[in-house]
Amino acid sequence: MSFTDNLLIGGKSFHSRLMVGTGKYRSAELMKESLKKTQCEIVTVAVRRINLDKENENLMEAINWKNYWMLPNTAGCENADEAVRIALLGRELAKLSGQEENNFVKLEVIPDKKYLLPDPLETLKAAEILIKKNFTVLPYINADPLLAKRLEEIGCATVMPLGSPIGSGQGLLNASNISIIIENAKVPVIVDAGIGVPSEACEAMELGADGVLINSSIALANNPKEMAEAMMHGVSGGRTAFLAGRIERKNLANPSSPLRNISK
């Protein structure tokens, strides 16, 4: 893949198209080693779950923020008001990490405790408020093409449709809707949630997604470091395949060796 094929979000350029979460790892050291294996540049941080107890190594101290761009997220918020408050805290955390100009936020508004599906109305409401507060908003949504377009129109920097429910490892259950979102979008489309194995990350990229965000399938793998590297290759390979262009699907076979001028 060409090194000039960068991902542009909110005026900032990234080489890697794989974003990685920081939750669920068995240790901070394993998390750091896995992040390195992914070659990612954007790392998500659940603001409400950061342990600021100085007696323990918290997430802010565990990661060298000179090497990664922090993407604070509003995980755990059930309505727009909560999400806006946590986003403001996240921006301050980014500043504390040394990223003074970081206004990124991954917007999650999830009142549903069973399936962890995002609330479209509260997400839209929160996004409108945060954009007015100069945030670069990356909203996590159901694979709803109409909602995705509306969020783009109000100024969101990306849209992030789920492939399947968070942590389910079910892959791209919503591939057809994701394809519609990609076709209609003028902002990057990041597939977030549900990817379980590298082939599914590759599939998302082959559809034309601009990137993927992965956490559970790396952190909970038997060998997170090996899975991290495999996911990196899956995303890179899928992007390269998309740029190369697949062959046309046909109903009939088409021999790879020409039939003309065959000796009899």
C-alpha positions in Angstrom: 0.0 0.0 0.0 1.3 3.4 -0.9 2.5 5.5 2.1 0.8 8.5 0.4 -2.6 6.7 1.0 -3.2 8.4 4.3 -6.4 8.6 6.3 -7.6 12.2 6.8 -9.8 13.0 9.8 -10.5 16.6 10.9 -7.5 17.9 9.0 -5.1 15.5 10.6 -3.3 12.8 8.5 -2.6 9.2 9.6 -0.7 6.4 7.9 -2.5 3.6 9.7 -6.2 2.8 9.1 -6.5 0.6 12.1 -7.7 2.3 15.4 -7.3 0.3 18.5 -9.0 0.3 21.9 -7.3 0.0 25.3 -9.9 -2.0 27.3 -10.0 -5.7 28.5 -6.3 -6.5 28.3 -4.9 -8.8 30.9 -2.2 -6.4 31.8 -0.9 -2.9 30.9 2.3 -4.4 29.5 0.4 -6.7 27.2 -1.7 -3.8 26.0 1.4 -1.7 25.2 3.0 -4.6 23.3 -0.2 -5.3 21.4 -0.6 -1.7 20.4 2.9 -1.7 19.0 2.2 -4.8 17.0 -0.8 -3.1 15.3 1.3 -0.2 14.1 -1.8 2.0 14.9 -1.6 5.7 15.4 -5.0 6.3 17.0 -5.8 4.8 20.4 -9.2 5.1 22.1 -9.6 5.8 25.8 -12.8 5.4 27.7 -12.7 8.6 29.8 -15.1 7.3 32.5 -13.0 4.2 33.1 -9.6 5.8 33.6 -8.0 5.1 37.0 -6.4 8.2 38.2 -5.1 6.6 41.4 -1.4 7.5 41.5 -0.6 4.3 43.4 -1.4 2.3 40.3 -0.2 2.6 36.8 -3.2 4.2 35.1 -3.8 4.4 31.4 -2.5 8.0 31.0 0.8 6.9 32.4 0.9 3.5 30.8 0.9 4.8 27.2 3.6 7.0 25.6 1.3 9.7 24.1 4.1 11.0 21.9 3.6 7.8 19.9 -0.2 7.8 19.6 -3.1 10.2 19.0 -5.6 10.0 21.8 -9.2 9.4 20.9 -11.2 9.9 24.1 -14.6 8.2 24.0 -17.8 8.7 25.9 -18.4 5.0 26.7 -20.8 4.5 29.5 -22.9 7.6 28.7 -26.7 7.0 28.3 -27.8 10.4 27.1 -26.5 13.5 25.3 -25.9 15.6 28.4 -23.7 12.9 29.9 -21.8 12.5 26.6 -21.1 16.2 26.3 -19.8 16.4 29.9 -17.5 13.4 29.4 -16.3 14.7 26.1 -15.2 17.9 27.8 -13.3 15.9 30.3 -11.7 13.8 27.5 -10.5 17.0 25.8 -8.8 18.0 29.1 -7.2 14.5 29.4 -5.8 14.9 25.9 -4.3 18.2 26.9 -2.7 16.6 30.0 -1.1 14.0 27.7 0.6 16.8 25.8 -1.8 17.0 22.9 -2.9 20.6 23.3 -4.7 20.8 19.9 -6.6 17.5 20.2 -10.3 18.0 19.9 -11.2 14.5 18.9 -13.9 12.6 20.5 -15.5 9.2 19.8 -19.1 9.8 20.6 -21.0 6.9 22.2 -24.4 7.2 23.6 -25.7 3.8 24.7 -28.6 3.4 27.1 -29.3 -0.2 26.0 -27.6 -2.5 28.5 -28.4 -5.8 26.8 -27.3 -5.3 23.2 -25.3 -2.1 23.7 -26.8 -0.4 20.7 -26.3 3.3 20.3 -29.2 5.8 20.7 -29.6 7.6 17.3 -31.5 10.6 18.6 -29.3 11.3 21.6 -26.2 10.7 19.5 -27.4 13.3 16.9 -28.3 15.7 19.7 -24.9 15.3 21.4 -23.0 15.7 18.1 -24.7 19.0 17.3 -23.7 20.4 20.7 -20.1 19.1 20.5 -19.5 20.4 17.0 -20.5 23.9 18.2 -17.9 23.4 21.0 -15.2 22.9 18.3 -14.9 19.1 18.7 -13.9 16.8 15.9 -16.7 14.3 16.4 -16.5 10.6 15.4 -19.9 9.2 16.2 -20.6 5.5 16.8 -23.9 4.5 15.2 -26.0 1.7 14.0 -25.5 1.0 10.3 -28.2 3.5 9.3 -27.5 5.3 6.0 -29.9 8.1 6.7 -28.5 8.8 10.2 -24.9 8.6 8.8 -25.7 11.2 6.2 -27.4 13.5 8.7 -24.4 13.4 11.0 -22.1 14.1 8.1 -24.3 17.1 7.1 -24.1 18.7 10.6 -20.3 18.5 10.5 -19.1 15.2 12.0 -15.6 14.3 10.9 -16.4 10.6 10.3 -19.2 8.2 10.8 -18.6 4.9 12.6 -21.2 2.2 11.8 -21.2 -1.0 13.8 -20.5 -4.2 12.0 -22.4 -6.1 14.7 -22.9 -5.6 18.5 -19.9 -4.5 20.6 -17.6 -7.4 21.6 -19.8 -10.0 19.8 -17.3 -11.1 17.2 -20.1 -11.7 14.7 -18.4 -9.8 11.9 -20.2 -7.7 9.3 -23.8 -8.5 9.8 -24.7 -5.1 8.4 -22.5 -5.3 5.3 -25.2 -4.1 2.8 -26.0 -1.0 4.9 -22.4 -0.3 5.5 -21.8 -0.4 1.7 -24.6 2.2 1.2 -23.1 4.4 3.9 -19.7 4.2 2.2 -21.2 4.9 -1.2 -23.0 8.1 0.0 -20.4 9.4 2.4 -18.1 12.4 1.8 -16.3 11.8 5.2 -14.3 8.7 6.3 -16.3 5.7 7.2 -14.8 3.7 10.1 -16.3 0.3 10.8 -16.5 -0.1 14.6 -17.5 -3.1 16.7 -18.2 -6.7 15.9 -15.0 -7.6 14.0 -13.7 -10.9 15.4 -10.9 -12.0 13.0 -8.5 -10.4 10.4 -10.6 -11.7 7.5 -13.5 -9.6 8.7 -11.3 -6.5 9.1 -10.1 -7.2 5.5 -13.7 -7.5 4.3 -14.6 -4.2 5.8 -11.7 -2.5 4.0 -12.5 -4.3 0.7 -16.0 -2.8 0.9 -14.3 0.6 0.8 -14.3 1.5 4.5 -11.7 4.0 5.3 -10.7 2.3 8.5 -11.7 0.0 11.3 -11.7 0.2 15.1 -10.9 -2.9 17.0 -10.6 -3.8 20.7 -12.1 -7.0 22.1 -10.9 -9.3 19.3 -7.3 -8.3 20.1 -7.5 -7.9 23.8 -9.4 -11.1 24.5 -7.5 -13.3 22.0 -5.4 -16.2 23.3 -2.4 -14.3 22.1 -3.2 -10.6 21.8 0.1 -9.6 20.4 -0.1 -12.1 17.5 -3.8 -11.2 16.9 -2.8 -7.5 16.9 -0.2 -8.1 14.1 -2.7 -10.2 12.2 -5.3 -7.4 12.3 -2.8 -5.0 11.0 -2.1 -7.2 8.0 -5.9 -7.7 7.5 -6.6 -4.0 7.4 -3.6 -3.3 5.2 -4.4 -6.1 2.8 -8.0 -5.1 2.5 -7.2 -1.5 1.7 -4.7 -2.6 -1.0 -7.3 -4.9 -2.5 -9.9 -2.1 -2.6 -7.5 0.2 -4.3 -6.5 -2.5 -6.8 -10.1 -3.2 -7.8 -11.7 -6.6 -7.7 -12.8 -8.4 -10.9 -16.3 -8.3 -12.0 -18.6 -11.0 -10.6 -20.1 -13.2 -13.4 -22.7 -15.9 -13.5 -20.6 -18.1 -15.8 -17.1 -19.4 -15.7 -14.4 -17.6 -17.6 -11.2 -19.5 -18.3 -8.0 -17.9 -17.1 -6.2 -19.5 -20.1 -7.4 -18.3 -23.6 -9.1 -20.9 -25.8 -8.0 -19.5 -29.1 -5.0 -20.9 -31.1 -5.2 -24.2 -29.1 -3.3 -27.1 -30.8 -5.5 -30.0 -31.9 
